[in-house]
Amino acid sequence: MTTVELPLLPLGLGTDRSSERGVECPGDLPAASDPDLVSRARRAKEKLGDRVFVLGHHYQRDEVIEFADVTGDSFKLARDAAARPEAEYIVFCGVHFMAESADILSSPEQKVVLPDLAAGCSMADMARLAQVEDTWDAFTDAGVADVVVPVTYMNSSADIKAFCGKHDGAVCTSSNAQVALEWAFDQKGPGTKVLFLPDQHLGRNTAVLELGLALEDCVVWNPLLAGGGLRAEELRDAKVILWKGHCSVHGRFSVEVVDKLRETIPGIKILVHPECRHEVVTKADLVGSTEFIIKTVEAAPAGTSWAIGTELNLVKRLADAHPDQNIVFLDRTVCYCSTMNRIDLPHLVWTLESLAEGQLVNVIEVDPETERWAKLALQRMLDLPGKSHRD
């Protein structure tokens, strides 16, 4: 097999001025260099026993995944938490919107804990409730609000999910986005439009590649511009209104690297997540959710070559688990999820030791009203036929 080296920028070096600001924990974290971190984590977890249930998202560091009771995508993990009512503490090693979903779906007696409050999601942060409410007012002024159905990707805050619940909309995952859009178009008769948020790429890829709409049927609403940067007639003519948001990881992948890898590695297959840009997705051999990517690699025969366009922790873990395949990363530079990587072993140790000592830290709680409407939007998704509910 031919192996190509894609040099990676070391994690933690350099500055990203657009990244989220940090949030300090209200206590002293163990030093990252502490050689006893692993044993401390084990002792604290053993002391807590069945009182704690640790969830590890696929994009987490290996050092964190080692202590996860289950791994998976965000919605699967939230449902796993709900299925463990005996666990007093749900430690969610993921990002903020995921912990919110776990709190919505778990029982009131359970406490959902996020080891680092700075573990947010840049995509989710691109759609704020006040912005979406202003957008709906603009739709009303343009005379289209009555025929718009909002659909939000799972990667959104609880209050955005609640907004969709209030306005006859639903939540979707990358696996069931097609079914969710088909459902939405059936809600208000001829002329129905879908507002898809916060990820414009998943919305566009689903509308065009799965539903067969034209690119011209989709317009992008920029909440930072007056009127979303659109004329009223553009809104009236559109079938899908895409929120101007994206994943900071999946948005990095480029057609240039796809072309270079095809030139360099004969027979390589390009496997990407649908959060990637449209031009990258149309050049790929296979497109699917995180779970789809994992299962595709697991089922592939020895000797096959893959360039995978998703978060680097997962790609590295797949490469390590399948040394008989040639698995490379679809980017020349680092593509870790920076906020997901805020949850490291020191934060996890601090969290577990605090809970073992009876001290609640970093509890994520969704207020009852938001929870009620968000749960309605989630239930509409669960009621969709066919497709699985995975990221």
Residue, then its C-alpha position, 0 to 999 in steps of 0.5 A: m500500500t502507498t502511504v501519504e504523509l499529511p503533516l499535522l499542526p500540533l494541537g495547542l500551537g498557534t492561535d485561532r482568534s475565532s475560537e470560543r473563550g475559555v471558562e475556568c473551572p471553579g476548582d483546581l484541575p490536576a496538572a496534565s503532567d500528573p503521572d497518576l491521572v489514570s489511576r486517580a480516574r479509575r479510583a474515583k470511578e470505582k468509588l462512584g460505581d453505578r452512581v455515575f455513567v460516563l458518555g464519550h462522544h466519538y470525537q473525544r480524545d483516546e485518554v477520555i474514551e478509555f473511561a467511557d461506559v458507552t461511546g457514540d454520537s450525540f443523540k445516541l448518547a443522550r438516549d443511552a443516558a435516559a436508559r440508565p435511570e439508576a445513574e445519579y450522575i451523567v458525565f457527558c464527555g462531549v459538548h454543551f448542546m449534547a449535555e443539554s439533550a441528555d438533560i432533556l431526555s433523562s429523569p429530573e433526579q439525574k444530574v448531567v455534568l459537563p467536565d468543562l463548561a467551555a466545551g461548546c460547539s461553534m456551529a451551535d453558537m452560530a444560531r442564537l435564539a434572538q437571531v432566529e426570533d428576529t429572522w421569524d419576524a422578517f419572514t412575517d414582514a415578507g409574508v412567508a412565515d405562514v408557510v415556513v417550517p423550521v428544522t434544526y440539526m441536532n447540533s443546536s442549543a436547547d432553545i433553538k430546538a424549543f423554537c422549532g417545537k413552538h413553530d411546528g418544526a422538528v429536530c433532525t440528525s445527519s442520518n434522517a435529515q432527508v426524512a425530516l425535510e420530506w416531512a416538513f414539506d408535507q406540513k403546510g401544503p403547496g408553497t411550503k418552505v423549510l428553514f434549515l439551521p444551523d448548518q447550511h452544508l447539511g441542509r444544502n447537501t440533503a435538499v439537493l442530493e437527497l431530495g433532488l432540488a436545484l441549488e437555485d432552490c436554496v438561499v442562504w440567510n445571513p443573520l448578521l445582514a439586514g434582511g438576511g442579505l436576501r430580497a423579499e422575492e428571493l425568500r418567496d421563490a426559495k424552497v429551502i432557506l439555509w441558515k449561514g452556519h457551518c462546522s468549523v471542522h468539516g468546513r475545512f475539507s477541500v476539493e484540492v486535497v481530494d484531487k491530490l489524494r486521488e493522484t497520490i494513492p491509486g484506488i483510494k475512496i473518499l468518505v466524508h460527513p454530510e456537514c462538509r461543503h457541497e463541492v467536497v461531498t459531490k466529489a466523495d465516493l461515500v457520504g454519511s453520518t459518523e456511525f456510517i463512517i465507522k461501519t463502512v471502515e469496519a466492513a471494508p476488506a484489508g488492503t483498501s485505502w480511505a481518505i476520511g473527512t471528519e474529526l481527527n480523533l475519530v480518524k486516528r482511532l479508526a486507523d489504529a483499529h484497522p492497521d490492515q487498511n490505509i486510512v488517511f486524513l482528508d486535510r493537510t493541517v490539524c482538524y481536531c474539534s477544538t471545543m470537544n478537545r477541551i475535555d481532557l483527562p485532567h478535567l475528567v479526573w477533577t469531575l469524577e473526584s469532585l462527584a466522589e467527594g459529594q461536590l456537584v460541579n458543572v451541572i447542565e440544566v435546561d429550564p422546564e419551558t425550554e425542555r417542554w418545547a424542545k422535547l416536542a421537536l425531538q419527539r417529532m423527529l422520533d416519530l419520523p418513519g424509516k431512517s435511524h436517528r444518528d448524527 
